[in-house]
Amino acid sequence: MIVKYQVIERKQKIKGRCLKCGLRREITIRSGQTINPFNKNDDGTIKSYEQVLDSVNNNLILLIMRRKQKFICSKCFGLLPWGSRWFEKTEGDFIKEFKNLVEHR
């Protein structure tokens, strides 16, 4: 039996000048999750549609903040070696900024 779960996906385009190649580029940031029995809250309850939508929106805001901080186009981003990915080094700073942003909504 095949079960298909509803996918909630949001995307947004951002523009900027690439730090690596110097060209003006536009990239699309995507964030998505599915509504399924395995997508749970921290307390173990299954997420509702509204909770999944809120989580997708929060993840999208976090991803946009990361990419705007140090804008690198998709072409140059794919050429970076995995060990030097810029977002892995500053994860804690972005999470602090993101929590402050969500609290002041």
VMD Tcl script that draws the C-alpha trace (Angstrom):
set ca {
  {0.00 0.00 0.00}
  {1.31 3.43 -0.95}
  {0.65 6.33 1.40}
  {1.19 9.90 0.20}
  {1.48 12.63 2.79}
  {0.61 16.27 2.22}
  {3.68 18.40 1.55}
  {3.85 21.96 2.84}
  {6.54 23.92 1.04}
  {7.34 27.62 0.91}
  {9.92 29.36 -1.21}
  {11.23 32.86 -1.62}
  {13.61 34.48 -4.08}
  {16.37 36.76 -2.85}
  {18.75 38.91 -4.87}
  {22.29 39.96 -4.12}
  {25.87 40.21 -5.29}
  {27.84 36.97 -4.97}
  {30.87 37.27 -2.68}
  {32.82 34.74 -4.73}
  {32.22 35.66 -8.40}
  {30.97 39.25 -7.90}
  {27.93 38.91 -10.18}
  {24.39 39.96 -9.27}
  {22.34 36.80 -8.82}
  {18.92 35.67 -7.72}
  {18.52 32.47 -5.73}
  {15.45 30.61 -4.52}
  {15.32 29.44 -0.92}
  {12.96 26.52 -0.20}
  {11.72 25.03 3.04}
  {9.24 22.19 3.39}
  {7.87 19.40 5.55}
  {5.15 16.80 5.29}
  {2.16 16.22 7.53}
  {2.64 12.65 8.70}
  {2.56 10.62 11.90}
  {6.35 10.71 12.15}
  {6.57 14.52 12.19}
  {6.30 15.13 15.93}
  {6.73 17.91 18.47}
  {9.35 17.77 21.22}
  {6.78 16.30 23.62}
  {5.98 13.42 21.22}
  {2.59 14.61 19.91}
  {1.97 14.67 16.17}
  {2.23 18.13 14.61}
  {-0.97 19.70 13.30}
  {-1.21 21.55 9.98}
  {-0.72 24.91 11.70}
  {2.31 23.68 13.64}
  {3.93 22.29 10.49}
  {3.21 25.53 8.62}
  {4.72 27.57 11.46}
  {7.79 25.31 11.50}
  {8.22 25.66 7.73}
  {7.92 29.46 7.97}
  {10.48 29.61 10.80}
  {12.91 27.40 8.87}
  {12.48 29.59 5.78}
  {13.26 32.74 7.77}
  {16.37 31.07 9.23}
  {17.58 29.95 5.79}
  {17.03 33.42 4.33}
  {18.98 35.03 7.18}
  {21.86 32.61 6.61}
  {22.06 33.22 2.87}
  {21.69 37.01 3.13}
  {24.49 37.20 5.71}
  {27.05 35.89 3.23}
  {25.40 35.82 -0.20}
  {26.89 33.18 -2.47}
  {25.15 32.22 -5.73}
  {24.06 28.63 -6.33}
  {26.83 28.02 -8.87}
  {29.63 29.14 -6.52}
  {27.92 27.50 -3.51}
  {28.07 24.13 -5.26}
  {31.82 24.52 -5.82}
  {32.62 24.97 -2.11}
  {34.17 21.94 -0.40}
  {31.92 20.46 2.31}
  {34.37 21.19 5.12}
  {34.33 24.93 4.48}
  {30.58 25.54 4.20}
  {30.07 28.94 5.81}
  {26.74 28.20 7.50}
  {28.09 25.32 9.57}
  {30.52 27.59 11.39}
  {27.98 30.20 12.52}
  {24.99 28.03 13.43}
  {24.77 29.26 17.03}
  {24.74 32.94 16.07}
  {21.92 32.46 13.57}
  {19.82 30.50 16.06}
  {20.18 33.28 18.66}
  {19.16 35.93 16.11}
  {16.30 33.77 14.91}
  {14.91 33.23 18.42}
  {15.03 36.98 19.06}
  {13.24 37.60 15.77}
  {10.48 35.07 16.56}
  {10.00 36.43 20.07}
  {9.48 39.98 18.79}
  {6.91 39.04 16.13}
}
mol new
graphics top color blue
foreach p $ca { graphics top sphere $p radius 0.5 }
foreach p [lrange $ca 0 end-1] q [lrange $ca 1 end] { graphics top cylinder $p $q radius 0.2 }
display resetview
